[in-house]
Amino acid sequence: MYKIINIGPLKLIHSPFFNFETASLGVFLKTGARFEKKQEKGIAHFLEHMLFKGSHRYSYKKIKREIEGRGGILNGFTSQEVTAYYAHFLKKNSLVTLDILLDMVLNPILSPQEVKKERGVILEEIKMYDDLPSSCAKTILDSLLWEGHPLGQDIIGTQKSVQSITRKDLKNFKNKFYTPANIVVSFCGDFPLKKIKNFIENRISKKEKRKSIYQKKPTKLKGIKIKIEKKDTQQLQLCLGFRSIPYQSDKKIVQNLLHVLLGANMSSRLFESLREKKSLCYDISTEPKTFKDSGAFVIKLGLNKENLGIALAVIKKELIKIKSRPIGKTELTRAKDYFLGQFSMSLEQAQGRMFYSAQNYIKTTKIESLDEIIEQVRNVDCRKINDFAKELFDFQNLAVSVVGNAEQDLAKKIKAQFPA
C-alpha cells in the first residue's frame, strides 16, 4: 500500500492509487509554530503564506495557473509541529505539480514588497479570528492548557509579533528548517514511482544532515484554570480542556473511541444529552489534540448564558458516567464502526491517503496499515474506555475558557461545579 524511499536525507512516501484520473501530492516539513522564538511568534505561518508569492522558477501567478488553471486544487497549512504544501490534480500533471511545490519550498523569492503586502493580509486574518468568539475561546483554552509554553501560543501570532517579523527573519527560519532532512514528500496516485523518485533526486542536495532541534516539554496542568473574555455576543462560547496523551501513546485508539462516544457525531452522548434532551445548544463536540510530548481532550459548545450552569452540570454528569459505568457492547460496537468507517473512507480518497501516510510517518516513523488499525480497534474493550476516562477526566486539573457577554461572577459559578 505504501513505499517509503530514502532520497538522500529526504523521505518519499509513494502510494499507488490505480484507476483514477486524479492524484494528490504533499510536501511536508517537520516544523511548525512550537519551533519559533517567542519574539517572532507567527513566523512559521507567515513563511507558509510567502511561499505562495513566488519561487525562482514560478511567479505567484504561474503557481496558481499551472495547478488551479489545469483543474487542480492548491493549499497549505501550518500547525504546531508540521507545515505542509499540497495539491490535488489530474495525474498527467504530476511532475509539473511536484516541480512547483519543491521549488516553492526550496527556492522561495521572499520579495521585500510581497513580505510587506502579505504582512497586511495576515494582520487582517488575525482580526478575522479575533472577531470569531469560538476561535477566541479555543485560543484562550490553549493558553490555559499549556501556560507559558509554545503549544499554548496562537499559531498565527499577534499583531505585535507579526509587525516585527522581517524578511531576514523569514529567510533565517527557512534556511534553518526548510531542508531536505526535514522534508517528507507524500504522493498518492496512478503515476510511476521511478519518475517521481528520479525527479526529486535531480532537485535536492543529498549531503545535508538533519539537525537536532530542542523542544521544551510542557509541564503538567495543575489545578482549575478559568479565563473569561467579555464580548458583546448573543451566545457564550464555552471550552473545557483536560491534558491528555501524546500521539505516540498506545492509548491513542482508546482516546479516539472515547471521542466518538462523547462528542464526534450526532449519536454521541454529549450531543444527545445537551442538544436532543435539554435543547441547551445548537452544537456540541469534542476534539482530541495530540503532539509529540503532550495532548488534550477538548469539549466545546455555544449556548445562552442563562444555561451555562445546567450545561456544566450535564457535561460533568456525562463524564462521571463514562468513568464509572460500563459501556454497553452495542454502543461500543457502533463507536468502533463509526471510527473505522470514517478512517476507511478517508483512505479511499487520494488526498486522504496522502495526508494520512505523511502525518502518520512524521509522528511515528512508520505507517500503520488499515489491518493494523482494525486490530487495534478490535482489542479495545469497555474496561479500557472506562480506565482511560478515569485517568483523563480529573476535575481538579481542568482548563475552562468562556467568551461572550458573561456575568461578573461567572468564574465562581464554574468553580462551584468543580469543588476542590
C-alpha positions in Angstrom: 0.0 0.0 0.0 2.9 2.4 0.8 6.5 2.5 -0.1 9.0 4.7 1.9 12.0 5.7 -0.1 15.2 7.5 1.1 16.4 10.1 -1.4 19.4 11.4 0.5 18.0 12.8 3.7 14.6 13.4 2.2 11.8 10.8 2.6 9.4 10.0 -0.3 6.2 8.1 0.5 4.6 6.6 -2.6 1.1 5.1 -2.5 -0.3 3.7 -5.8 -3.9 4.6 -6.4 -5.0 2.9 -9.6 -7.9 3.5 -12.0 -8.4 7.2 -11.0 -7.6 10.2 -13.2 -6.6 12.4 -10.2 -3.7 12.2 -7.8 -2.6 14.0 -4.6 0.8 15.3 -3.5 2.1 17.0 -0.4 5.4 18.4 0.7 5.5 18.2 4.5 8.0 20.0 6.7 8.8 18.7 10.2 8.5 22.1 11.7 5.7 24.4 12.9 4.8 27.1 15.4 6.3 25.4 18.5 9.8 25.8 17.0 9.6 29.6 16.9 11.4 32.0 19.1 9.0 33.9 21.4 9.7 37.3 19.8 8.9 36.0 16.2 5.6 34.3 17.0 3.7 33.6 13.8 6.8 33.3 11.6 6.1 29.7 10.5 2.6 30.7 9.4 4.0 33.9 7.8 6.5 31.9 5.8 3.8 29.5 4.6 2.0 32.5 3.2 5.1 33.8 1.5 5.8 30.5 -0.4 2.7 31.1 -2.5 4.0 34.5 -3.5 6.6 33.1 -5.9 9.7 31.0 -6.3 12.8 31.2 -8.5 11.1 29.2 -11.3 7.5 30.2 -10.8 5.8 33.5 -10.2 2.9 33.6 -7.9 0.6 33.9 -10.9 2.2 30.9 -12.6 2.0 28.8 -9.4 -1.8 29.2 -9.4 -2.2 28.9 -13.2 -0.2 25.7 -13.5 -2.2 23.9 -10.8 -5.6 25.6 -10.5 -5.6 26.6 -14.1 -5.2 22.9 -15.0 -8.1 21.8 -12.9 -6.2 21.2 -9.6 -6.5 22.4 -6.0 -3.6 24.0 -4.2 -3.3 24.9 -0.5 -1.1 24.8 2.6 -1.3 24.8 6.4 0.8 25.5 9.5 0.3 23.5 12.7 2.3 23.4 15.9 4.6 20.7 14.6 4.1 20.4 10.8 3.9 22.7 7.9 2.6 21.4 4.6 2.0 22.4 0.9 -0.3 20.2 -1.1 -2.3 19.8 -4.2 -4.9 17.6 -5.8 -4.7 17.4 -9.6 -5.0 15.4 -12.8 -2.4 12.6 -12.7 -0.9 13.6 -16.0 0.2 16.8 -14.3 2.1 15.0 -11.5 5.6 16.2 -12.4 4.8 19.8 -13.0 2.9 19.9 -9.7 5.9 18.3 -7.9 8.3 20.8 -9.5 6.2 23.7 -8.4 5.8 22.5 -4.8 9.5 21.7 -4.5 10.6 25.0 -5.9 8.2 26.8 -3.6 9.7 25.0 -0.6 13.4 25.1 -1.6 13.6 28.3 -3.6 11.1 30.9 -2.5 11.9 34.5 -3.5 10.6 36.2 -0.3 10.4 39.5 -2.2 10.5 42.6 0.2 7.5 44.1 -1.5 5.5 40.8 -1.1 6.6 40.5 2.5 5.1 43.9 3.2 1.9 43.2 1.4 1.4 39.7 2.9 2.0 41.1 6.4 -1.1 43.2 5.9 -3.1 40.1 4.8 -2.0 38.2 7.9 -2.9 41.2 10.2 -6.4 41.1 8.7 -6.5 37.3 9.2 -5.7 37.9 12.9 -8.5 40.4 13.2 -10.9 37.9 11.5 -10.1 35.2 14.1 -10.3 37.8 16.9 -13.8 38.6 15.8 -14.9 35.0 16.0 -15.9 34.1 19.6 -15.5 30.4 19.0 -12.0 30.9 17.7 -11.1 33.1 20.7 -12.4 30.6 23.2 -10.2 27.8 21.7 -7.1 30.1 21.6 -7.7 31.1 25.3 -8.1 27.4 26.2 -4.8 26.5 24.7 -3.1 29.3 26.6 -4.5 27.8 29.9 -3.7 24.2 29.0 -0.1 25.0 28.1 0.6 28.1 30.0 4.0 29.6 29.3 4.7 27.0 26.6 4.8 27.4 22.8 1.9 25.0 22.5 -0.2 27.5 24.4 0.5 30.3 22.0 -1.6 31.0 18.9 0.0 29.7 15.7 -0.9 32.8 13.7 0.9 35.1 16.1 -0.1 38.5 17.4 -0.4 41.9 15.8 2.8 43.0 17.6 4.8 39.9 16.7 3.8 39.8 13.0 4.5 43.5 12.7 8.1 42.9 13.9 9.0 39.9 11.6 11.4 41.0 8.8 12.4 39.4 5.5 15.7 38.4 7.1 13.8 36.6 9.9 11.8 34.7 7.3 14.9 33.8 5.4 16.7 32.6 8.5 13.7 30.5 9.6 13.5 29.0 6.1 17.2 28.2 6.0 17.1 26.5 9.4 14.0 24.3 8.9 13.3 24.0 5.2 16.0 21.5 4.4 15.8 18.1 2.7 16.3 16.2 6.0 13.2 17.9 7.3 11.0 17.1 4.2 8.6 14.3 3.7 7.1 14.1 0.2 3.8 12.1 0.1 2.4 11.1 -3.3 -0.8 9.1 -3.9 -1.9 8.3 -7.4 -1.5 6.2 -10.6 1.9 7.5 -11.6 5.2 5.6 -11.8 7.3 5.7 -8.7 10.6 5.7 -10.7 9.7 9.0 -12.5 8.9 10.7 -9.2 12.0 9.4 -7.5 14.3 10.5 -10.3 12.6 13.9 -10.5 13.3 14.6 -6.8 16.8 13.2 -7.0 17.6 15.9 -9.5 16.2 18.7 -7.4 17.7 18.2 -3.9 21.1 18.1 -2.1 21.8 14.6 -0.8 24.6 15.6 1.6 22.8 17.7 4.1 22.1 16.0 7.5 19.2 16.6 9.9 20.0 18.9 12.8 18.6 18.1 16.2 16.2 20.8 17.3 15.4 21.0 21.0 11.8 21.2 22.0 10.9 22.1 25.6 8.5 19.6 27.1 5.4 21.3 28.7 4.9 20.9 32.5 1.7 19.2 33.8 -1.5 21.1 34.2 -2.2 21.7 37.9 -5.5 23.0 39.4 -8.5 24.5 37.8 -7.7 27.4 35.4 -10.5 29.7 34.2 -10.4 32.6 31.9 -13.3 34.7 30.7 -13.2 37.2 27.9 -16.2 39.6 27.7 -17.6 40.2 24.3 -20.9 41.6 23.2 -22.4 38.4 21.8 -25.7 36.6 22.0 -24.1 33.3 23.0 -21.4 32.3 25.3 -18.7 30.1 23.7 -17.5 27.6 26.3 -14.5 25.3 26.1 -13.3 22.7 28.6 -10.0 21.0 28.3 -8.1 18.2 30.0 -4.5 17.4 29.4 -4.1 14.1 27.6 -1.8 11.7 25.8 0.9 12.4 23.1 0.5 10.9 19.7 2.9 8.0 20.3 0.9 6.7 23.2 -0.5 3.2 22.9 -3.8 4.6 24.1 -4.5 6.8 21.1 -7.1 4.4 19.7 -8.8 4.3 23.1 -8.9 8.1 23.1 -10.4 8.2 19.6 -13.2 5.8 20.5 -13.9 7.9 23.7 -14.1 10.9 21.4 -16.7 9.1 19.2 -18.7 8.0 22.3 -18.8 11.5 23.8 -18.8 14.1 21.0 -17.8 13.2 17.5 -21.2 13.0 15.9 -25.0 13.4 16.5 -25.2 9.9 18.1 -22.6 10.9 20.8 -23.6 11.2 24.4 -23.0 14.9 24.9 -24.9 15.8 21.7 -27.8 13.6 22.9 -27.8 15.0 26.4 -27.3 18.7 25.8 -29.0 19.2 22.4 -31.6 16.5 21.9 -32.8 16.1 25.5 -32.2 19.5 27.0 -32.1 21.8 24.0 -29.3 23.8 25.5 -27.2 24.3 22.4 -27.1 24.0 18.6 -23.9 22.1 18.5 -21.5 20.5 21.0 -18.4 18.5 20.1 -15.2 17.0 21.4 -11.7 17.1 20.0 -8.6 15.1 20.9 -5.4 17.0 20.3 -2.1 15.2 20.2 1.5 16.4 20.0 5.0 14.8 20.3 5.1 15.2 24.1 1.6 16.3 25.2 -2.1 16.3 24.3 -5.5 17.5 25.3 -9.1 16.4 25.2 -11.4 19.4 24.5 -15.2 19.9 24.8 -16.7 22.9 23.1 -20.1 24.4 22.6 -22.1 27.7 22.3 -25.1 28.4 24.4 -27.2 31.1 26.1 -25.6 32.5 29.3 -28.6 31.5 31.4 -28.0 27.9 30.6 -24.3 27.7 31.4 -24.8 26.3 34.9 -27.1 23.4 33.9 -24.9 22.7 30.8 -21.8 22.3 33.0 -23.8 20.0 35.3 -24.9 17.8 32.4 -21.4 17.7 31.0 -19.9 16.7 34.4 -22.6 14.1 34.8 -21.8 12.5 31.5 -18.1 12.5 32.2 -18.6 10.8 35.6 -20.9 8.3 33.9 -18.4 7.3 31.3 -15.7 6.9 34.1 -17.8 4.9 36.4 -20.4 2.8 34.4 -19.6 0.0 32.0 -20.3 0.9 28.4 -22.7 -1.3 26.6 -21.2 -3.6 23.9 -23.7 -2.4 21.3 -22.7 1.3 21.9 -19.0 0.4 21.7 -19.5 -1.6 18.5 -21.3 1.4 16.9 -18.4 3.7 18.0 -15.9 1.3 16.5 -17.8 1.1 13.3 -18.0 4.9 13.1 -14.3 5.3 13.7 -13.3 2.6 11.1 -15.9 3.9 8.6 -14.5 7.4 8.7 -10.9 6.2 8.6 -11.6 3.8 5.7 -13.4 6.4 3.7 -10.5 8.8 4.1 -8.1 6.2 2.7 -10.4 5.6 -0.3 -9.6 9.1 -1.5 -6.2 10.0 -2.8 -6.0 13.2 -0.8 -7.0 11.4 2.5 -4.4 8.6 1.9 -1.7 11.2 1.0 -2.3 13.1 4.3 -2.6 10.0 6.5 0.7 8.5 5.2 2.7 11.7 5.7 1.4 12.6 9.1 1.5 9.0 10.4 5.1 8.7 9.3 6.2 12.1 10.7 4.6 11.2 14.0 5.7 7.6 14.4 8.3 7.0 11.7 6.1 4.2 10.3 2.7 4.0 8.5 0.1 1.7 10.1 -2.0 -0.2 7.6 -5.8 -0.4 7.8 -5.5 -4.0 9.0 -3.3 -2.9 11.9 -5.7 -0.1 12.8 -8.6 -2.6 12.7 -6.7 -5.0 15.0 -6.0 -2.1 17.5 -9.7 -1.1 17.4 -10.8 -4.7 17.9 -8.6 -5.0 21.1 -10.3 -2.1 22.8 -12.9 -3.3 25.3 -15.3 -1.4 27.6 -12.9 -1.6 30.6 -10.1 0.2 28.6 -12.5 3.0 27.8 -13.5 3.3 31.5 -10.0 3.2 32.7 -8.8 5.8 30.3 -11.7 8.1 31.1 -10.9 7.8 34.8 -7.3 8.8 34.1 -8.3 11.7 31.7 -11.2 13.4 33.4 -9.6 14.8 36.5 -11.9 17.7 37.6 -9.1 19.2 39.7 -6.8 19.6 36.7 -9.0 21.4 34.2 -9.0 24.4 32.0 -12.1 26.4 31.1 -12.4 29.3 28.7 -15.5 31.4 28.1 -16.1 34.2 25.5 -19.2 36.3 25.4 -21.5 38.6 27.3 -20.6 36.9 30.6 -21.8 37.8 34.1 -19.2 39.1 36.6 -19.5 36.1 39.0 -19.3 33.5 36.2 -15.9 32.2 37.3 -17.3 31.5 40.8 -20.2 29.6 39.3 -17.8 27.5 37.2 -15.7 26.7 40.2 -18.8 25.7 42.2 -19.4 22.9 39.6 -15.9 21.5 40.3 -15.3 22.0 44.1 -11.8 21.1 45.5 
